[in-house]
């Protein structure tokens, strides 16, 4: 999972009131964020109380982690900078990614005179 946490020490709010007034225009955008997180099989947690600030935690799955051949069989993705290096090294090792071969050398006999342009 990718975990994103946002926390403040602001005025806070009553989370149950936001859930109860979900259909009203002007309800917090965090409810929409929760729906979007759920669309990708993630979660959004809101912890808040009046006068105590707010903490929002978003958990988003990384699809492909732990699948054979992904390099993440242990269920842990390497940091992004290592992922790009790993992808580059796989491409370099792959025959399909090799540059096209140079054309074969000329097969003219070594004693042949050089070609001259025709007038």
C-alpha positions in Angstrom: 0.0 0.0 0.0 0.9 3.6 -0.5 0.1 5.4 2.8 -0.5 9.1 2.8 -1.2 10.9 6.1 -2.2 14.5 6.5 -2.6 16.0 10.0 -3.3 19.4 11.4 -3.9 21.0 14.7 -6.9 23.1 13.5 -10.4 23.4 14.9 -11.4 19.8 14.0 -15.0 18.7 13.3 -17.5 16.0 14.1 -16.9 13.2 11.6 -20.3 11.6 12.2 -22.0 14.9 11.2 -20.1 14.8 7.9 -21.2 11.3 7.2 -24.9 12.1 8.2 -25.0 15.1 5.9 -23.3 13.4 3.0 -26.0 14.2 0.4 -26.0 17.9 1.2 -24.2 20.2 -1.0 -21.2 21.7 0.8 -20.4 18.5 2.7 -16.7 18.1 3.0 -14.7 17.0 -0.1 -13.2 14.2 2.1 -16.3 12.2 1.6 -15.6 12.3 -2.1 -12.0 11.4 -1.5 -13.2 8.4 0.5 -15.3 7.2 -2.5 -12.4 7.6 -4.9 -10.1 5.7 -2.6 -12.7 2.9 -2.4 -13.0 2.8 -6.2 -9.3 1.6 -6.4 -9.8 -0.8 -3.4 -8.2 1.6 -1.0 -9.5 3.3 2.2 -9.6 6.8 3.6 -9.8 7.2 7.4 -10.8 10.5 9.0 -10.0 11.1 12.6 -11.1 14.4 14.0 -12.9 16.0 17.0 -13.9 19.6 17.5 -11.0 21.5 19.0 -8.5 18.7 18.5 -7.5 18.9 14.8 -7.8 16.3 12.1 -5.8 13.4 10.8 -6.6 11.9 7.4 -5.0 8.6 6.4 -5.3 7.3 2.8 -4.3 3.7 2.0 -4.0 2.9 -1.7 -3.0 -0.5 -3.0 -0.2 -0.9 -5.5 -1.4 -3.4 -8.0 1.2 -5.9 -9.2 3.1 -6.0 -5.9 3.9 -9.5 -4.9 3.2 -11.1 -8.3 5.8 -13.5 -9.7 8.3 -11.7 -11.9 7.4 -8.2 -10.5 10.6 -8.1 -8.4 8.3 -7.6 -5.3 7.6 -11.2 -4.4 8.1 -10.3 -0.7 5.2 -7.8 -1.0 7.4 -4.8 -0.7 8.0 -2.4 -3.6 11.4 -0.9 -3.8 11.7 2.9 -3.7 10.7 4.5 -7.0 14.3 5.5 -7.9 15.3 1.8 -7.6 12.3 0.7 -9.6 13.4 2.8 -12.6 16.9 1.5 -12.3 15.6 -2.1 -12.2 13.5 -1.5 -15.3 16.4 0.0 -17.1 18.7 -3.0 -16.3 16.0 -5.5 -17.3 15.7 -3.7 -20.6 19.4 -3.7 -21.2 19.6 -7.4 -20.5 16.7 -8.3 -22.7 17.6 -9.4 -26.3 14.5 -7.7 -27.6 15.7 -4.4 -26.2 19.1 -4.7 -27.9 19.9 -2.2 -30.6 19.8 -3.5 -34.2 23.0 -5.1 -35.3 25.4 -3.2 -37.5 25.3 -4.2 -41.2 27.8 -6.8 -42.2 31.1 -5.6 -43.6 31.4 -5.3 -47.3 32.2 -8.6 -49.1 34.1 -7.0 -52.0 37.5 -8.7 -52.6 40.3 -6.6 -51.1 42.0 -6.1 -54.5 38.9 -4.5 -56.1 39.3 -0.8 -57.0 37.1 1.6 -55.2 33.8 2.5 -56.8 33.9 5.7 -58.8 30.8 7.8 -59.4 29.5 7.7 -62.9 29.4 11.0 -64.9 
